Amino acid sequence: MKDFERNILAVYDISNPRRLSKVAKTMEGYGVRVQQSVFELRITPGKLKELHRKINSIIDIETDSVRYYIICEEDWQKREVIGITAFVEPEWDKNFVVV
């Protein structure tokens, strides 16, 4: 039961354009971009640790910031989107229903 997927909001502020690009490309392998520097992830704890290792090898902890917010399923379903959606919502999110 350790490998259940969690809902995580990953946000970042990277000061160097080269590192910014690398962080974005790395995040794309784990989730869906919903804002310029914001990703929604549906990920297992093991994959999250893997992502942490990769991101930590890219960023400069003196000038960059990456935050991961674990969000329970109930609160995840309560989120709202207002305005245009510049990025595509994943199929796993469109079809998910809390019973």
N, C-alpha and C positions, 0 to 999 in steps of 0.2 A: 504493500500500500504506500510505500515511500515515493513511488514514481508518479503520483497523481499530478496533473497539471494545475498550475496556479495562474491567476490573472495578475499581471504585473504591468505597471506603467513605468516606462523608462524614459527619463528626461536628461538632457545633457547640455552643457555650455562649454564648448571647446575653443580655446583662444587662437589656435593655429589652424589655418585652412587645410593643410595637409593631414593633420591628425583628425580634424573634423570629418573629412572625407573618409578616412579609414574607420572611424567610429561608426559613421552612418552605414557604410558597406557591411561592417561586422554585424550591426544590429539587424540589418535587412535579412540576414541569415537566420534570425531567431524570432522575428515578429513582423508587425505591419506598421509602417510609418503613418501616423495620423495627423501630425503637425510637422513643421520643419525639423525640429529637434526633439520630437516625442514619438515613442513607439509603444504600441500595445503588444504585450507578449502573452501567450498562453504556453507555458513552459514548465517542464519538470524541474525539481530542485537540482538534479544532476546537470541538466542542460544550463540552468542558471549559473551554477558554479563554473561551468565551462565558459560561458559568456563573460563572467566576471574576470576570469584569467585573461581572456583575449583583450578585453577592454582595458584592464589594468596594465597590460604590456604596451598599449598605445598611448595612453594619456600621460600628461605631466601633472602630478598631484599638486604642484605648486600653483598652477594657473588654470587647470581644467576642473570641471565638476560633472559627475554622473550620479544620478539618484534613481533608485529602484523603489517603487511603492507597491507592496503586495496588497491586493484588494480582494476582499472576500467576494464570493459569487453573488450574494444578495446585493451588495453595493455596486458591483460591476454592472449588474442588470439595470440599476437605477441611473446610470450615466445618461446624459443628454447630449445631442449634437445639434447645434443651432447654426444655421448658415451653410455655406458651401462645404462640401467635403472634397478637398483637393486630392486626397489619397483614397485608394480603394479599400473598402472594408473586407476582411477575410471571410470566406465562406463559413468557417467554424463559428464565427460570431453572428452572422446573419440568421443561422438556423438554430441557434441555441435557445432553449426555453427552460426556465426554472419551474419545476413542478412541486 
